[in-house]
Amino acid sequence: MANFGDQILGVSFQTAGSAIDPGSNSVYITAIINGTVNAIAAGVDLESSSDIILGANQAINLDPPFKVPADETVTPAAGVTIGYFIAK
């Protein structure tokens, strides 16, 4: 796995709400959790890519992290939590 130690600008998690906007950097998704009892067709909305589909009560841990292209926003749907960091 790549060494992001010198490049990480912040580590956080987000539930449904506003989009994560990394500016000119990239979002790296480390975990996606669907906390609902229903499958979600657009569990994580990626601005210019295909949405991530999640089964009921499904959790996905990503190692290495899933890199979303620079300048692209990421928005979790209602009931979904994502863990992420932003890096150059």
Buried (B, 14 or more C-beta within 10 A) or exposed (E): EEEBEEBEEEEEEBEEEEBBBBEEBBBBBBBBBBBBEEEBEBBBBBEEEEBBEBEEEBEBEBEEBBEBEEBBBBBBBEBBBBBBBBBE
